[in-house]
Amino acid sequence: MRFSVLSLIGHDPHPLTGDLPSAADRFEEVIDTASVAERLGFDAYSVGERHAGAFLSSSPSVVLGAIAARTSTIRLLTGVTVVAILDPVRVAEDFATLDQISRGRVELVVGKGAEAGHFDLFGLEEERQWDLQKEKYELLRRLWTEEGVDWEGEFRPPLKNVTTVPRPYDGLPRIWHGSATSLNSPELAAKHGDPLFTANAIQPREAYAKLIAHYRERFEAYGHDPADARVAAGSGGLLIADSSQAAVTRYKELYEARVRQTFKPHLAGKAGYNTPFRTIEEAIGGGPQLIGSPQQIIDKILGWHEVYRHDLQSITVDGFGLGRPEQLETLQRFAEEIAPVVRREAPSSLRD
């Protein structure tokens, strides 16, 4: 198993105290955490992209560029690049530049995004989101694999004999397809023989297992070797304590206040937006949150692996409102007490 740390660079008041750090301080925390993650042996660091809500992650390529300057080996992922709302030429240029600066450490996770508001912001129709996603992704792929591209589509002006610069550092970077609720992303990933990154963040395990099963079935149907199908999985946040009861005692008020704070009433009933695991006991028992003792967390990840057969596990330490020292302690405990066991029990042949 490989391990990645994800930040969506949330920027809302602390769910219990109401404290709100400055934007500059939040960026510095994220950049510093990536450096710590590299030092602790994590394989990748991922920055999300959000254009609506209480987030500062509207320009992940800029943040990842700062991280690239402070690190030397850790992979640099996006989580996700919202290709459905972006110009593929700009995406190709920005992330190829980052790939050159970091000497080939970039991997994209592409998706249509988890916030409905960004389509209006960019003057696009949410009803066409999957058409936008498919066309723009396929153009991005061509821009990174071909030179002198001639192209014509529905959502941007035609291209004639275009070669974007710079080129990626060493051929096409790995491109994952982020998948949360719809079969469309698994289908697009399977068509192109690309890996799948399941959100695994809000819904029960069975919902994500269905998307992964579809991906594997369609991957083979498109003529790809099923051994080449790769899966990564997110998680709904990480809270480590010495025991399950200690986790409940320490984090119950914080977890449940955060759930209330992030509830989106206008999206109630729509899959993938509001967690059904409202109490910490529910989250520990069956949710995609990693909460509890190190052994409980090991068991949960290995339980996912039995179903998902995933190669990479993503964790998040800044989503619940932990203070900075506790975030770093959590990362260190995961690296020292959890990651080695999971790596041994669920080895991966995923290459850099």
KETILUM-318060 format. One line per 10 residues: number of its first residue (from 0); their letters; for each residue z, x, y of N, C-alpha, C, O. Coordinates in steps of 0.001 Angstrom, whole numbers, plus 500000, padded with zeros to 6 digits. Layout:
N
NUM = A = Z,X,Y,Z,X,Y,Z,X,Y,Z,X,Y  ...;
//
This chain:
352
0 = MRFSVLSLIG = 500000,500845,498800,500000,500000,500000,500000,500880,501250,500710,501883,501330  499188,500476,502212,499221,501082,503539,500017,500160,504465,500191,498974,504184  500496,500730,505575,501316,499946,506499,500865,500140,507938,500585,501255,508377  500801,499016,508668,500415,499011,510067,501484,498286,510876,502134,497364,510382  501658,498711,512119,502554,498035,513059,501701,497324,514098,500794,497926,514674  501980,496065,514339,501214,495240,515289,502072,494846,516474,503235,494474,516316  501485,494929,517678,502089,494304,518858,501062,493420,519542,499928,493834,519783  501472,492203,519850,500666,491321,520695,501049,491477,522170,500517,490782,523035  501959,492381,522438,502477,492668,523778,502936,491372,524446,502525,491030,525555  503806,490667,523718,504387,489457,524284,505156,489760,525555,505770,490819,525688;
10 = HDPHPLTGDL = 505115,488812,526497,505786,489030,527786,506346,487703,528284,505891,487133,529275  507355,487239,527550,508070,486052,528012,509562,486364,528027,509982,487350,527421  510358,485569,528689,511783,485873,528802,512453,485946,527428,512046,485266,526486  513478,486777,527339,514241,486871,526101,514744,485476,525736,515263,484775,526605  514606,485049,524475,514942,483663,524117,516414,483312,524308,516743,482127,524374  517311,484290,524398,518726,484001,524588,519230,484361,525978,520019,483617,526562  518786,485487,526513,519324,485960,527796,518447,485617,528986,518924,485591,530121  517162,485352,528738,516238,485101,529834,515727,486357,530517,514928,486263,531448  516168,487532,530078,515706,488780,530688,514205,488967,530460,513684,488629,529397  513518,489508,531465,512083,489746,531366,511767,491136,531909,511923,491377,533106;
20 = PSAADRFEEV = 511322,492061,531044,510981,493398,531530,509714,493363,532367,508936,492412,532291  509513,494400,533164,508275,494479,533941,507098,494717,532997,507269,495184,531871  505907,494388,533477,504701,494638,532678,504567,496125,532364,504223,496493,531241  504836,496974,533343,504715,498416,533129,505663,498886,532037,505295,499718,531208  506886,498355,532033,507846,498747,530999,507400,498282,529619,507576,499001,528636  506824,497085,529537,506350,496596,528230,505216,497473,527714,505189,497802,526528  504290,497855,528570,503214,498738,528115,503774,500061,527620,503333,500574,526591  504739,500618,528340,505318,501893,527923,506022,501764,526578,505950,502672,525750  506706,500636,526354,507341,500407,525059,506321,500421,523930,506542,501052,522896  505205,499725,524126,504176,499634,523092,503583,501010,522800,503423,501385,521639;
30 = IDTASVAERL = 503262,501752,523837,502663,503072,523653,503644,504010,522956,503259,504767,522064  504918,503960,523366,505924,504811,522747,506164,504415,521292,506363,505282,520441  506148,503110,520998,506356,502656,519621,505253,503171,518707,505516,503524,517557  504033,503216,519202,502936,503753,518394,503177,505213,518052,502898,505643,516933  503692,505977,519002,504005,507379,518758,505113,507518,517715,505042,508378,516836  506136,506671,517816,507219,506683,516834,506693,506283,515458,507062,506889,514452  505833,505265,515409,505265,504821,514131,504498,505946,513444,504594,506114,512228  503741,506714,514219,503034,507856,513637,504024,508863,513061,503838,509364,511952  505065,509151,513812,506060,510131,513374,506776,509670,512103,507176,510495,511281  506939,508360,511941,507617,507810,510766,506693,507646,509564,507149,507277,508482;
40 = GFDAYSVGER = 505400,507916,509740,504483,507878,508607,503722,506591,508417,503088,506407,507378  503763,505676,509398,502926,504478,509301,501461,504883,509382,501111,505873,510024  500612,504105,508724,499195,504450,508630,498394,504005,509840,497372,504611,510162  498844,502950,510518,498041,502384,511604,498941,501704,512624,500066,501303,512327  498406,501587,513845,499054,500805,514891,497999,499866,515467,496868,500270,515737  498384,498617,515649,497428,497584,516042,497887,496890,517315,499065,496568,517467  496950,496663,518225,497224,495929,519461,496388,494656,519467,495175,494698,519258  497040,493533,519707,496348,492252,519710,495512,492052,520956,495476,492908,521841  494842,490916,521017,494099,490519,522221,494372,489052,522486,494047,488190,521669  494969,488776,523627,495234,487406,524053,494849,487271,525520,495078,488181,526317;
50 = HAGAFLSSSP = 494269,486140,525866,493876,485877,527247,494558,484628,527795,494234,484169,528890  495498,484084,527038,496236,482907,527471,497659,483037,526957,497900,483705,525951  498593,482407,527635,499978,482462,527204,500691,483695,527725,500159,484449,528540  501919,483886,527231,502798,484942,527748,502558,486256,527015,503394,486717,526238  501407,486840,527279,501016,488093,526646,500393,489017,527684,499877,488567,528708  500452,490335,527399,499833,491339,528268,498695,492064,527551,498300,493153,527967  498172,491483,526497,497229,492179,525630,495773,491771,525887,494982,491659,524950  495428,491550,527148,494051,491137,527444,493057,492286,527356,491853,492046,527262  493536,493547,527386,492637,494706,527350,493096,495707,526289,493568,496791,526630  492962,495359,525013,493486,496240,523961,492820,497607,523925,493463,498586,523544;
60 = SVVLGAIAAR = 491549,497705,524310,490893,499021,524274,491565,499992,525240,491641,501189,524963  492059,499477,526384,492739,500334,527358,494073,500813,526788,494400,501996,526874  494840,499894,526207,496139,500256,525636,495955,501228,524474,496693,502206,524358  494979,500963,523620,494732,501855,522493,494246,503225,522958,494498,504229,522292  493556,503273,524087,493167,504565,524647,494384,505386,525042,494427,506595,524817  495381,504717,525638,496622,505411,525992,497355,505876,524741,497936,506962,524718  497324,505046,523703,497960,505424,522431,497227,506599,521796,497856,507503,521245  495905,506589,521872,495121,507692,521311,495515,509022,521937,495550,510050,521262  495814,508991,523243,496180,510220,523943,497562,510736,523546,497866,511914,523728  498406,509837,522995,499783,510210,522635,499948,510455,521136,501035,510820,520688;
70 = TSTIRLLTGV = 498879,510258,520353,498960,510394,518904,497794,511240,518416,496898,511588,519186  497816,511568,517120,496736,512404,516601,496203,511975,515245,495085,512346,514886  496970,511202,514476,496535,510866,513117,496528,509372,512826,495730,508917,512007  497383,508606,513466,497528,507197,513117,496249,506443,513430,495610,506686,514454  495870,505511,512529,494684,504687,512759,494953,503708,513902,496088,503276,514102  493914,503363,514643,494023,502492,515811,493272,501201,515532,492043,501198,515462  494004,500104,515373,493417,498824,515015,493565,497828,516162,494399,497993,517053  492741,496801,516114,492897,495665,517018,493394,494487,516195,493243,494454,514974  493990,493522,516887,494568,492446,516095,494657,491101,516838,495768,490672,517150  493567,490436,517126,492194,490743,516795,491398,491008,518058,491844,490694,519162;
80 = TVVAILDPVR = 490197,491598,517889,489212,491611,518955,488526,490246,518963,487887,489860,517985  488661,489527,520059,488178,488138,520104,486682,488152,520418,486256,487808,521520  485912,488554,519432,484480,488770,519645,483769,487483,520054,482726,487540,520704  484313,486330,519687,483667,485055,520008,483531,484821,521509,482632,484093,521932  484405,485422,522330,484354,485186,523771,483796,486387,524542,483641,486318,525761  483495,487483,523842,483134,488729,524503,481646,489033,524368,480957,488472,523515  481165,489930,525224,479796,490416,525130,479755,491525,524081,480434,492537,524254  478988,491376,523006,478962,492405,521969,478534,493780,522473,478956,494793,521915  477707,493837,523512,477323,495132,524071,478547,495837,524638,478745,497030,524409  479367,495096,525378,480585,495665,525956,481560,496103,524863,482161,497174,524953;
90 = VAEDFATLDQ = 481716,495263,523824,482600,495614,522709,482114,496894,522037,482909,497787,521746  480808,496982,521792,480245,498173,521152,480523,499419,521987,480898,500461,521448  480340,499313,523293,480550,500465,524173,482028,500861,524243,482373,502034,524100  482895,499869,524465,484319,500163,524650,484928,500825,523419,485611,501844,523524  484674,500240,522256,485356,500739,521068,484667,501955,520463,485313,502724,519751  483387,502152,520719,482771,503425,520338,483323,504551,521209,483523,505667,520729  483572,504261,522490,484212,505249,523364,485591,505621,522825,485925,506802,522724  486386,504617,522481,487704,504869,521904,487589,505625,520590,488407,506502,520309  486595,505302,519789,486394,505986,518516,486094,507465,518735,486572,508315,517983  485311,507773,519751,485018,509176,520068,486278,509890,520578,486588,510997,520139;
100 = ISRGRVELVV = 486995,509255,521503,488201,509863,522068,489223,510162,520974,489872,511207,520996  489364,509246,520022,490354,509406,518959,489790,510136,517746,490489,510308,516748  488549,510562,517821,487875,511279,516728,487881,510490,515426,488279,510977,514368  487417,509236,515554,487154,508436,514364,488321,507659,513811,488351,507360,512617  489301,507319,514660,490483,506605,514152,490428,505093,514369,491396,504400,514056  489330,504568,514893,489263,503159,515271,488862,502270,514089,487965,502608,513317  489546,501124,513965,489126,500035,513083,489262,498741,513878,490289,498504,514514  488231,497911,513843,488303,496609,514512,488742,495535,513532,488356,495544,512363  489557,494609,514026,489791,493349,513331,489208,492282,514246,489740,492044,515330  488134,491641,513831,487460,490680,514697,487861,489257,514304,488157,488978,513142;
110 = GKGAEAGHFD = 487863,488371,515293,488195,486983,515027,487890,486126,516234,487472,486627,517278  488102,484832,516085,487834,483934,517217,489086,483706,518051,489035,483025,519076  490218,484276,517614,491420,484239,518419,492330,483071,518098,491888,482045,517581  493613,483238,518412,494630,482242,518072,495068,481407,519258,496016,480630,519142  494404,481546,520399,494749,480751,521579,493518,479970,522032,492508,480556,522421  493611,478649,521978,492454,477832,522328,492038,478006,523786,490866,477815,524110  492966,478362,524673,492683,478405,526100,491667,479429,526534,491108,479311,527624  491405,480443,525708,490506,481488,526193,489044,481050,526253,488258,481663,526975  488661,480017,525521,487270,479567,525606,486973,478987,526993,485934,479288,527582  487867,478168,527507,487694,477646,528865,487692,478774,529888,486899,478759,530830;
120 = LFGLEEERQW = 488567,479742,529711,488674,480855,530648,487355,481599,530797,487002,482038,531891  486631,481737,529694,485362,482457,529714,484149,481529,529809,483014,481964,529618  484393,480255,530103,483297,479315,530305,482526,478984,529049,481318,478753,529101  483221,478957,527905,482571,478712,526621,483124,477443,525989,484236,477020,526302  482356,476847,525112,482745,475612,524455,483510,475928,523172,482975,476564,522264  484755,475484,523103,485551,475730,521906,484892,475125,520666,485048,475646,519562  484162,474033,520848,483507,473387,519717,482459,474293,519055,482094,474090,517898  481984,475291,519804,480973,476204,519255,481587,477526,518787,480869,478507,518593  482897,477555,518607,483574,478835,518371,483024,479585,517164,482888,480808,517216  482707,478892,516091,482243,479606,514900,480803,480061,515045,480422,481093,514494;
130 = DLQKEKYELL = 479993,479301,515784,478630,479754,516093,478678,481003,516974,477934,481960,516763  479571,480969,517966,479759,482139,518827,480214,483346,518015,479692,484450,518175  481181,483125,517153,481727,484220,516347,480646,484866,515482,480515,486090,515455  479883,484051,514785,478881,484571,513851,477799,485346,514591,477476,486473,514215  477237,484752,515640,476144,485414,516341,476607,486717,516992,475928,487739,516899  477746,486675,517639,478193,487861,518364,478624,488970,517413,478381,490147,517681  479259,488604,516309,479616,489647,515348,478373,490316,514761,478318,491540,514642  477402,489524,514404,476216,490104,513773,475438,490983,514748,474817,491961,514333  475462,490649,516035,474843,491535,517021,475656,492822,517156,475080,493909,517199  476978,492719,517222,477814,493918,517304,477538,494848,516130,477419,496060,516310;
140 = RRLWTEEGVD = 477439,494300,514964,477190,495125,513778,475857,495868,513897,475759,497048,513558  474847,495168,514377,473542,495827,514556,473611,496929,515606,473026,497998,515433  474326,496665,516689,474423,497663,517756,475096,498945,517270,474806,500030,517774  475985,498821,516300,476681,500001,515783,475962,500667,514615,476289,501798,514254  475009,499995,514031,474329,500578,512862,472860,500898,513126,472222,501571,512316  472315,500426,514245,470902,500629,514537,470726,501190,515943,471601,501045,516797  469597,501823,516169,469173,502231,517501,467882,501509,517851,467146,501080,516963  467605,501372,519148,466403,500661,519571,466398,499210,519127,465394,498726,518604  467509,498507,519329,467680,497146,518822,466880,496150,519670,467011,496111,520894  466064,495360,519007,465433,494179,519599,466174,492958,519055,466355,492816,517846;
150 = WEGEFRPPLK = 466597,492085,519960,467431,490968,519515,467267,489792,520459,467103,489963,521667  467312,488591,519888,467299,487370,520698,468183,486343,520016,468082,486131,518808  469063,485697,520802,469977,484710,520251,470236,483600,521247,469495,483420,522213  471303,482860,520995,471600,481671,521793,472569,481936,522934,472501,481259,523960  473468,482900,522785,474622,482979,523676,474607,484134,524664,475561,484280,525429  473573,484955,524683,473443,485979,525720,471961,486307,525872,471170,485974,524989  471563,486954,526975,470152,487277,527171,469624,488189,526058,470397,488907,525424  468311,488159,525822,467720,488997,524770,467887,490483,525078,468103,490871,526226  467785,491298,524047,467822,492746,524163,466491,493317,523680,465906,492825,522715  466030,494342,524353,464774,494994,523966,464988,496498,523913,465282,497136,524923;
160 = NVTTVPRPYD = 464836,497049,522717,464911,498498,522512,466222,499078,523064,466210,500054,523815  467336,498472,522686,468651,498875,523205,469373,499773,522204,469459,499465,521015  469884,500877,522708,470778,501751,521948,472044,501927,522769,472021,502566,523821  473144,501366,522296,474387,501479,523057,474953,502895,522924,474815,503550,521891  475586,503337,523994,476206,504666,523993,477621,504552,524561,477892,503732,525438  478517,505398,524038,478286,506364,522968,478128,505682,521616,478449,504504,521462  477639,506423,520654,477609,505932,519293,479013,506088,518693,479790,506905,519187  479358,505340,517656,480636,505571,516983,480742,507012,516482,479734,507687,516274  481962,507461,516295,482230,508872,515993,481573,509339,514696,480984,510419,514647  481676,508529,513654,481156,508950,512340,480624,507745,511588,481124,507400,510517;
170 = GLPRIWHGSA = 479606,507106,512151,479048,505920,511511,479862,504674,511818,480774,504696,512644  479520,503605,511149,480134,502304,511406,481630,502335,511110,482017,502607,509974  482487,502063,512108,483925,501953,511812,484194,500778,510876,483408,499834,510794  485311,500856,510181,485687,499712,509346,485947,498507,510240,486647,498606,511248  485372,497365,509859,485565,496124,510605,486154,495082,509668,485502,494653,508715  487387,494677,509943,488057,493607,509212,487746,492279,509902,487434,492247,511092  487833,491201,509156,487686,489861,509728,489035,489164,509658,489559,488915,508572  489596,488848,510826,490868,488161,510870,490717,486716,510431,489796,486025,510864  491619,486257,509570,491521,484920,508986,492884,484254,509004,493851,484793,508465  492965,483074,509625,494247,482380,509726,494225,480986,509111,495149,480622,508384;
180 = TSLNSPELAA = 493180,480195,509390,493194,478796,508942,491864,478313,508378,491832,477328,507641  490770,478985,508708,489444,478462,508383,488749,479330,507344,489001,480531,507252  487872,478708,506562,487060,479440,505592,485903,480181,506245,485217,480953,505575  485671,479966,507533,484519,480582,508192,484634,482105,508246,483662,482806,507964  485797,482619,508600,485960,484070,508663,485860,484725,507290,485169,485736,507165  486516,484200,506249,486305,484772,504922,484846,484747,504481,484375,485667,503813  484139,483692,504858,482724,483595,504503,481907,484678,505193,481064,485318,504564  482154,484885,506487,481408,485894,507237,481737,487299,506719,480849,488142,506599  483003,487543,506415,483385,488841,505854,482704,489079,504520,482182,490166,504273  482703,488082,503666,482087,488224,502349,480587,488473,502459,480038,489293,501723;
190 = KHGDPLFTAN = 479932,487779,503362,478490,487931,503528,478119,489380,503815,477144,489898,503270  478899,490028,504671,478564,491388,505096,479271,492464,504269,479125,493654,504549  480030,492057,503261,480739,493035,502456,481872,493709,503190,482230,494845,502879  482442,493016,504168,483512,493556,504996,484878,493172,504430,484967,492236,503635  485942,493871,504821,487293,493496,504390,487844,492320,505187,487371,492015,506282  488849,491668,504617,489483,490487,505204,490915,490810,505585,491642,491445,504820  491324,490369,506782,492700,490562,507256,493314,489181,507453,493047,488513,508452  494128,488760,506506,494723,487430,506596,495948,487460,507502,496759,488383,507426  496084,486454,508357,497175,486418,509334,498537,486433,508656,499414,487207,509038  498719,485577,507647,499964,485551,506874,501184,485525,507800,502164,486231,507566;
200 = AIQPREAYAK = 501114,484713,508839,502131,484795,509885,502902,483512,510136,504024,483566,510640  502337,482360,509802,502981,481101,510176,503058,480127,509000,504102,479516,508774  501977,479980,508261,501897,478983,507202,502526,479486,505892,502835,480671,505764  502711,478590,504937,503165,479020,503606,502124,479903,502924,500947,479899,503286  502582,480654,501936,501720,481615,501240,500476,480953,500650,499402,481554,500647  500606,479745,500161,499493,479095,499479,498290,478904,500398,497146,478956,499947  498549,478685,501678,497443,478485,502622,496606,479746,502752,495378,479676,502801  497262,480897,502809,496531,482163,502937,495898,482561,501606,494819,483153,501582  496562,482240,500509,495995,482544,499195,494662,481829,499002,493745,482370,498384  494558,480621,499530,493296,479873,499423,492169,480585,500161,491052,480664,499651;
210 = LIAHYRERFE = 492446,481106,501356,491430,481820,502123,491007,483099,501410,489822,483432,501379  491965,483812,500839,491657,485063,500146,490856,484796,498883,489911,485524,498581  491224,483761,498145,490474,483425,496936,489021,483086,497275,488102,483491,496564  488822,482343,498360,487458,482025,498797,486694,483300,499134,485533,483459,498759  487355,484195,499838,486727,485463,500214,486286,486246,498972,485151,486717,498913  487152,486385,498005,486809,487167,496816,485676,486511,496027,484782,487194,495526  485722,485196,495922,484664,484479,495208,483317,484658,495904,482313,484936,495248  483291,484502,497221,482035,484592,497965,481558,486051,498085,480355,486305,498142  482485,486992,498124,482135,488413,498171,481261,488766,496967,480230,489424,497106  481682,488326,495799,480900,488596,494586,479611,487793,494565,478574,488283,494120;
220 = AYGHDPADAR = 479677,486545,495052,478474,485704,495067,477381,486286,495946,476199,486091,495666  477754,487000,497008,476765,487639,497874,476216,488928,497276,475385,489589,497899  476664,489294,496087,476111,490449,495399,476870,491740,495583,476394,492800,495176  478062,491675,496196,478866,492880,496389,479747,493126,495166,480123,492189,494462  480064,494371,494927,480965,494734,493837,482353,494197,494148,482921,494564,495176  482929,493337,493297,484248,492776,493604,485332,493834,493778,486350,493575,494420  485128,495017,493217,486102,496095,493398,486150,496581,494835,487119,497218,495248  485095,496280,495604,485038,496713,497003,485656,495704,497963,485759,495979,499159  486068,494542,497464,486705,493536,498326,488103,494014,498710,488933,494272,497839  488360,494133,499991,489635,494632,500481,490323,493572,501333,489676,492828,502070;
230 = VAAGSGGLLI = 491646,493518,501217,492428,492520,501934,493623,493199,502604,494262,494074,502020  493909,492789,503820,495137,493162,504510,495894,491875,504841,495309,490793,504888  497187,492007,505066,498004,490827,505352,498970,491117,506490,499573,492188,506556  499106,490150,507379,500092,490238,508435,501441,489750,507948,501664,489607,506746  502330,489497,508879,503644,488921,508575,504192,488310,509854,503733,488618,510954  505178,487443,509692,505676,486700,510845,506825,487349,511576,507591,486659,512249  506967,488658,511463,508052,489353,512137,509011,489981,511140,509114,489528,509999  509711,491021,511569,510564,491820,510690,511977,491908,511268,512162,492314,512415  512972,491524,510460,514381,491643,510811,515123,492143,509586,515171,491444,508574  515704,493339,509651,516367,493958,508502,517871,493980,508719,518361,494339,509790;
240 = ADSSQAAVTR = 518593,493585,507670,520056,493689,507665,520474,494201,506289,519634,494366,505405  521771,494453,506108,522230,495012,504841,522249,493983,503719,522243,494344,502543  522271,492706,504076,522269,491644,503072,521651,490401,503683,521437,490325,504893  521365,489419,502820,520815,488157,503310,521798,487465,504253,521403,486945,505297  523084,487462,503880,524074,486807,504731,524232,487529,506051,524419,486895,507089  524159,488856,506021,524247,489616,507271,523058,489308,508169,523200,489253,509390  521890,489107,507576,520705,488760,508362,520883,487405,509035,520546,487238,510207  521413,486439,508288,521644,485110,508865,522658,485208,509994,522449,484649,511070  523745,485910,509754,524790,486039,510767,524271,486720,512035,524549,486277,513150  523514,487801,511846,523058,488585,512995,521917,487907,513740,521874,487961,514969;
250 = YKELYEARVR = 520991,487270,513026,519722,486875,513642,519475,485366,513743,518476,484956,514333  520346,484542,513192,520063,483102,513167,519809,482545,514561,518786,481903,514799  520730,482786,515475,520585,482236,516821,519319,482768,517491,518599,482017,518150  519053,484047,517324,517884,484664,517939,516594,484111,517350,515683,483737,518088  516513,484056,516027,515305,483553,515375,515015,482120,515783,513887,481801,516161  516000,481268,515714,515763,479846,515961,515505,479569,517434,514764,478643,517761  516099,480351,518331,515781,480217,519749,514337,480631,520015,513647,480013,520826  513886,481675,519333,512500,482126,519496,511518,481082,518967,510473,480856,519577  511833,480458,517863,510970,479393,517324,510848,478256,518333,509754,477742,518564  511969,477865,518932,511926,476790,519937,511125,477227,521160,510369,476436,521723;
260 = QTFKPHLAGK = 511288,478471,521568,510611,478964,522764,509097,478983,522593,508369,478700,523545  508613,479308,521407,507176,479467,521188,506502,478204,520660,505297,478205,520406  507267,477133,520493,506668,475889,520004,505639,475366,521003,505905,475298,522203  504469,475001,520500,503382,474496,521334,503194,473008,521046,502517,472651,520082  503782,472135,521866,503726,470693,521559,502317,470136,521555,502025,469205,520804  501420,470699,522394,500057,470173,522450,499258,470532,521205,498173,469995,520982  499802,471458,520378,499123,471841,519145,499923,471428,517912,499667,471910,516808  500882,470545,518101,501686,470067,516976,500782,469412,515931,499929,468590,516266  500973,469777,514689,500156,469229,513615,498895,469996,513330,498219,469723,512339  498557,470957,514177,497358,471770,513954,497777,473056,513258,498642,473784,513745;
270 = AGYNTPFRTI = 497161,473327,512125,497580,474459,511293,497429,475779,512046,496461,475996,512775  498418,476651,511847,498308,478013,512338,498884,478269,513710,498772,479386,514217  499497,477275,514333,500014,477459,515686,501532,477370,515776,502144,478128,516529  502152,476467,515032,503604,476307,515054,504162,476506,513644,503707,475875,512690  505149,477385,513527,505701,477631,512201,506457,476408,511684,507202,475780,512436  506271,476064,510405,507076,474985,509820,508459,475476,509394,509302,474672,508996  508704,476802,509475,509972,477384,509040,510888,477482,510258,510982,478526,510904  511562,476368,510556,512287,476227,511815,513640,476926,511787,514118,477375,512830  514266,477028,510624,515560,477687,510521,515368,479056,509874,514370,479305,509198  516340,479936,510093,516219,481269,509506,516339,481202,507981,515730,482009,507279;
280 = EEAIGGGPQL = 517114,480255,507469,517229,480112,506016,515887,479731,505403,515518,480239,504344  515152,478832,506070,513812,478471,505587,512866,479661,505638,512065,479868,504727  512965,480444,506716,512084,481602,506864,512355,482645,505786,511420,483213,505220  513624,482898,505503,513975,483853,504455,513505,483343,503102,512983,484109,502293  513689,482049,502855,513369,481496,501545,511886,481460,501219,511483,481871,500130  511065,480974,502149,509654,480790,501803,508658,481105,502887,507458,480898,502705  509130,481604,504018,508218,481855,505128,507564,483215,505060,507953,484054,504246  506568,483444,505911,505922,484749,505971,506691,485767,506815,506219,486883,507032  507864,485382,507286,508717,486317,508010,509401,487262,507016,509779,486853,505918  509552,488511,507409,510251,489497,506588,511657,489644,507151,511891,490434,508065;
290 = IGSPQQIIDK = 512586,488879,506600,513955,488828,507103,514902,488955,505916,514767,488244,504920  515864,489871,506034,516844,490007,504978,517166,491450,504694,516966,492323,505538  517667,491698,503501,517995,493053,503081,516714,493804,502742,515677,493178,502521  516763,495131,502695,515574,495876,502280,515014,495400,500942,513797,495287,500794  515878,495119,499964,515366,494672,498666,514694,493307,498768,513665,493079,498132  515256,492401,499555,514594,491103,499753,513204,491272,500348,512258,490600,499937  513084,492164,501309,511798,492381,501962,510817,493043,501012,509638,492690,500992  511289,493997,500228,510438,494606,499194,509933,493532,498242,508741,493472,497941  510836,492690,497771,510450,491643,496817,509435,490680,497421,508510,490243,496735  509602,490343,498709,508667,489409,499330,507283,490025,499466,506286,489362,499178;
300 = ILGWHEVYRH = 507201,491281,499900,505896,491934,500043,505222,492071,498684,504023,491822,498561  505981,492463,497663,505399,492591,496327,504994,491220,495767,504034,491121,495004  505723,490172,496143,505321,488821,495761,504001,488429,496396,503147,487822,495749  503836,488776,497667,502533,488547,498304,501441,489332,497578,500344,488825,497344  501762,490579,497228,500750,491435,496607,500289,490875,495263,499123,491024,494899  501180,490242,494535,500782,489628,493269,499690,488593,493483,498802,488434,492645  499757,487892,494604,498797,486826,494897,497598,487340,495696,496453,487012,495382  497863,488146,496729,496813,488578,497647,496056,489802,497145,494876,489979,497448  496751,490656,496365,496197,491960,495954,495736,492747,497192,494629,493285,497224  496593,492798,498188,496204,493402,499449,496501,494900,499476,497370,495399,498761;
310 = DLQSITVDGF = 495751,495591,500322,495834,497041,500447,496668,497484,501643,497180,498603,501659  496807,496630,502632,497481,497002,503875,498392,495870,504303,497997,494705,504310  499610,496223,504658,500594,495259,505138,500932,495559,506590,501276,496690,506933  500834,494535,507450,501163,494676,508859,502548,494103,509126,502921,493063,508584  503308,494807,509977,504620,494318,510389,504698,494298,511913,503925,494973,512593  505630,493522,512437,505856,493430,513881,507345,493522,514156,508142,492839,513513  507726,494369,515113,509155,494512,515427,509509,494013,516828,510687,493958,517181  508510,493651,517626,508811,493244,519007,508550,491769,519264,508338,491368,520409  508563,490957,518213,508219,489555,518389,509384,488601,518573,509186,487473,519022  510596,489028,518234,511747,488130,518274,512670,488376,519455,513543,487556,519738;
320 = GLGRPEQLET = 512491,489492,520147,513376,489798,521261,514417,490845,520957,515430,490931,521651  514183,491659,519912,515101,492758,519641,515096,493738,520801,514058,493973,521419  516265,494311,521097,516323,495366,522090,515583,496600,521602,515329,496761,520409  515248,497453,522533,514466,498640,522187,515122,499506,521108,514434,499887,520161  516404,499835,521198,517010,500644,520134,516920,499977,518761,516680,500649,517758  517113,498651,518714,517064,497961,517427,515637,497891,516886,515440,497927,515672  514641,497794,517765,513258,497866,517299,512991,499192,516575,512411,499212,515489  513417,500280,517186,513162,501600,516596,513968,501800,515325,513484,502416,514375  515194,501288,515296,515993,501358,514075,515328,500567,512949,515318,500999,511796  514774,499407,513296,514091,498571,512304,512872,499293,511735,512649,499295,510524;
330 = LQRFAEEIAP = 512093,499900,512613,510940,500679,512140,511375,501788,511194,510763,502004,510148  512435,502486,511573,512885,503601,510751,513405,503121,509396,513111,503727,508365  514172,502039,509397,514659,501517,508115,513506,501077,507231,513528,501311,506023  512502,500446,507814,511355,500028,507012,510660,501253,506415,510324,501266,505231  510446,502284,507243,509750,503484,506789,510521,504219,505696,509920,504796,504789  511841,504199,505780,512648,504992,504847,513107,504208,503626,513225,504782,502543  513371,502899,503773,513984,502137,502689,513038,501176,501991,513284,500780,500852  511956,500795,502663,511068,499761,502120,509696,500319,501764,509225,500143,500640  509056,500989,502714,507687,501466,502506,507536,502337,501262,506585,502125,500510  508426,503313,500997,508211,504165,499818,508201,503376,498499,507427,503682,497592;
340 = VVRREAPSSL = 509064,502364,498404,509119,501571,497175,507837,500756,497008,507272,500704,495916  507380,500122,498084,506173,499302,497999,504947,500179,497743,504062,499795,496978  504888,501344,498371,503762,502255,498107,503708,502628,496623,502631,502692,496030  504873,502871,496034,504914,503255,494622,504543,502088,493707,503808,502269,492736  505046,500903,494012,504828,499749,493147,503462,499102,493343,502962,498431,492440  502853,499295,494513,501556,498676,494810,500645,499706,495442,500329,499600,496627  500211,500708,494677,499356,501757,495249,498009,501215,495688,497513,500233,495137  497422,501863,496683,496119,501441,497211,495172,502630,497260,495576,503760,497533  493905,502350,496989,492867,503379,497107,492077,503247,498400,491018,503857,498549  492591,502447,499340,491921,502288,500627,491847,503626,501334,492856,504314,501485;
350 = RD = 490645,503993,501768,490457,505297,502417,490498,505143,503931,490232,504071,504474  490843,506258,504606,490765,506285,506060,489315,506265,506495,489029,506283,507693;
//
